């Protein structure tokens, strides 16, 4: 029997039908009845079944390095928080939570901190990805409401993607966009990088990072000049500040905007004309807009355009903020951000009074708390003395992560509740509590278009793991608030959350959930997906005192010139098949093959000037720190700009640590850090040797050499290696067993295999000047009962085909197989490639890559 649940990854919120097939085994299929995905899944969702094992799990409470009972651990936590508050006040404690939590978990944590401890020092890693959208919505609409749904994509004639590599980061949404394009809709992508999403677009504007306000003000000015402003809608539903149009018009002529954004004027004009002529337009924006020092202004620049042209509250016409995490929206709904109170209420006196009465709380928070960057700064300064980290890894993901680690090391009491035994943040914990993982949790999540779905348990809780809501309520009860936290199941929390959303609302806020008590626990267990809010603002009424939206004046701030010591600009982001710090996706061998190492992407002309070689190593530095990456040359980068991925940690690499590099500077309105434009420099790193290690047993730490980076492979791990005079250290960590060695002194090559009763336990290949074999055949040897006699040759007897880089992770299809099929079978389009090899027929995130390969192969043939 299949269980209907929701994917663990991005904000698309795809429905899943999961069928348990073994003790920790499950078959994953898309739910054809879920409105978000209609049966489709991306590569990450497709391979969720590879990530539900217990490898690396934290299964028992730990005090220091010793296992403890739940009672002892919880009593210690409650006492340390209680004593800290008694000595230093409620502002001396903090929670740092996560969009990985379910809404019920979030609700209980927020209630404890803001309603009973009495401070708003609870913030979330969602601060890092979408808080500028929250601030922009509140300024324009009076409430944090996303005024769009995925259905709008099905009705749009023009779709604009701003700062979003949708084909990689939200593949199922991208497939809806692709389907609409087949019906004639146009796609414009606004992104400094020529991503695979941009390659597919009708128009790509590779704007200068941070010039979004100029671009959108220019669009608004153009619309006014050509008569595309909806004056009737403005007069009836929107408040326009005095002098607004004069500010918009200043420096917003086509040529000035093109110069500021560094784009060709004809391309800019084409975009402006297309928008003005297409009433049914959806503008989707994501991290590229939000993660900026002017992120909130960039959001409001987009909202201004849609409000002024009346493209809101109508089918196929809306601004659409798409979130990164599976429950970032649920956290916003319960007040998981330090800047909100609860249920879309702020800290106005009437809201504080209302929430305090509802919760019967002894000490409601009086003002906003510390946002993420300020919170960790306060820890480092000694103002926060007790910290609870839930389901996130700030030692990796926060900007200036080196300083964050120093703060954690100095904090008198750090509690981490997580699913994994060892994370970079857990290394600093005094107490670690084992939390339930996806597949064990029971609750709700809200996706990017306000659809609330159930996440249901597939497996019993392993070891002594407990749900996050249970852990929080047990601490609260031990701190003295037994009645207020007398929850026995998530359905009770859900019903309370629903009641609070309606309590004293009277239509003032659009966020008002239906009666969660109707039907009791059985109705909660069977709850189908539903979207709250209907079609927001369809009646032209907004959540402001006068029910009118606001045009918010925003101006383009001067863009910084390159600095002498930091002449490059660093951008950061995601890879297609990985998620956050890879605690889950890193367990999947199939997801590892698309990008096996953390790469720094550099324009070839920059590389030539700086002496960087494709496939070589380079050190990326900023004023905050530095880290080493593998170099990838690509003309998809603008000159003077770099791109690095966010996923690698101290557990998986000696380099690739992007979190060390960005500045701890934030947007003044939202507190969101600017990850997209950090001053940087890059220099080549020379190495004496390079190699790889394939090992069946898990290493406790990365090999001690200059470059070591890990991905999961079937039956083990693959480490890519490089160094200077430190190769002997690698041999020292090889497992015990029978050793077989081969040495080629002329090439400086050393090959070692370790066998355990004839079965391969590890293989190490190192060379100074020679070539290294491909890894696939050696990796496959881990699954063989007896290793092949040609092991040290790195290949089977005779010629073996090399499949090349994996392009389609869903069906494990390599580049060489695709090229051969195009040439040998005369394949003429992406659909034909799918018919021949299945590539691109599941999530579709590789379809842009397939189109590019097809174009290159056919061009070569011509």
Secondary structure as GFF3:
##gff-version 3
##sequence-region A 1 862
A	DSSP	beta_strand	3	6	.	.	.	ID=ss1
A	DSSP	beta_strand	15	22	.	.	.	ID=ss2
A	DSSP	beta_strand	25	30	.	.	.	ID=ss3
A	DSSP	alpha_helix	43	46	.	.	.	ID=ss4
A	DSSP	three_ten_helix	48	51	.	.	.	ID=ss5
A	DSSP	beta_strand	62	63	.	.	.	ID=ss6
A	DSSP	beta_strand	66	67	.	.	.	ID=ss7
A	DSSP	alpha_helix	70	88	.	.	.	ID=ss8
A	DSSP	three_ten_helix	90	92	.	.	.	ID=ss9
A	DSSP	beta_strand	93	97	.	.	.	ID=ss10
A	DSSP	alpha_helix	103	110	.	.	.	ID=ss11
A	DSSP	pi_helix	111	117	.	.	.	ID=ss12
A	DSSP	beta_strand	122	124	.	.	.	ID=ss13
A	DSSP	three_ten_helix	125	128	.	.	.	ID=ss14
A	DSSP	alpha_helix	131	141	.	.	.	ID=ss15
A	DSSP	alpha_helix	150	155	.	.	.	ID=ss16
A	DSSP	beta_strand	158	162	.	.	.	ID=ss17
A	DSSP	alpha_helix	166	169	.	.	.	ID=ss18
A	DSSP	alpha_helix	171	182	.	.	.	ID=ss19
A	DSSP	beta_strand	186	190	.	.	.	ID=ss20
A	DSSP	alpha_helix	196	199	.	.	.	ID=ss21
A	DSSP	beta_strand	203	205	.	.	.	ID=ss22
A	DSSP	alpha_helix	212	225	.	.	.	ID=ss23
A	DSSP	alpha_helix	231	237	.	.	.	ID=ss24
A	DSSP	beta_strand	238	240	.	.	.	ID=ss25
A	DSSP	alpha_helix	244	249	.	.	.	ID=ss26
A	DSSP	alpha_helix	254	261	.	.	.	ID=ss27
A	DSSP	alpha_helix	265	276	.	.	.	ID=ss28
A	DSSP	beta_strand	281	285	.	.	.	ID=ss29
A	DSSP	alpha_helix	287	290	.	.	.	ID=ss30
A	DSSP	alpha_helix	295	308	.	.	.	ID=ss31
A	DSSP	beta_strand	318	321	.	.	.	ID=ss32
A	DSSP	alpha_helix	328	334	.	.	.	ID=ss33
A	DSSP	alpha_helix	349	359	.	.	.	ID=ss34
A	DSSP	alpha_helix	372	380	.	.	.	ID=ss35
A	DSSP	beta_strand	386	390	.	.	.	ID=ss36
A	DSSP	alpha_helix	394	397	.	.	.	ID=ss37
A	DSSP	alpha_helix	401	410	.	.	.	ID=ss38
A	DSSP	beta_strand	413	418	.	.	.	ID=ss39
A	DSSP	three_ten_helix	426	428	.	.	.	ID=ss40
A	DSSP	beta_strand	431	434	.	.	.	ID=ss41
A	DSSP	beta_strand	443	446	.	.	.	ID=ss42
A	DSSP	beta_strand	451	455	.	.	.	ID=ss43
A	DSSP	alpha_helix	468	478	.	.	.	ID=ss44
A	DSSP	alpha_helix	490	502	.	.	.	ID=ss45
A	DSSP	alpha_helix	520	525	.	.	.	ID=ss46
A	DSSP	beta_strand	530	531	.	.	.	ID=ss47
A	DSSP	beta_strand	549	551	.	.	.	ID=ss48
A	DSSP	beta_strand	568	573	.	.	.	ID=ss49
A	DSSP	three_ten_helix	585	587	.	.	.	ID=ss50
A	DSSP	alpha_helix	589	592	.	.	.	ID=ss51
A	DSSP	beta_strand	599	602	.	.	.	ID=ss52
A	DSSP	alpha_helix	604	610	.	.	.	ID=ss53
A	DSSP	beta_strand	617	622	.	.	.	ID=ss54
A	DSSP	beta_strand	625	633	.	.	.	ID=ss55
A	DSSP	beta_strand	641	645	.	.	.	ID=ss56
A	DSSP	three_ten_helix	658	660	.	.	.	ID=ss57
A	DSSP	beta_strand	678	685	.	.	.	ID=ss58
A	DSSP	beta_strand	689	695	.	.	.	ID=ss59
A	DSSP	beta_strand	707	713	.	.	.	ID=ss60
A	DSSP	beta_strand	716	723	.	.	.	ID=ss61
A	DSSP	alpha_helix	727	732	.	.	.	ID=ss62
A	DSSP	beta_strand	738	744	.	.	.	ID=ss63
A	DSSP	beta_strand	749	756	.	.	.	ID=ss64
A	DSSP	beta_strand	759	767	.	.	.	ID=ss65
A	DSSP	alpha_helix	776	781	.	.	.	ID=ss66
A	DSSP	three_ten_helix	791	793	.	.	.	ID=ss67
A	DSSP	beta_strand	806	808	.	.	.	ID=ss68
A	DSSP	beta_strand	813	814	.	.	.	ID=ss69
A	DSSP	alpha_helix	815	825	.	.	.	ID=ss70
A	DSSP	alpha_helix	830	837	.	.	.	ID=ss71
A	DSSP	alpha_helix	847	861	.	.	.	ID=ss72
###
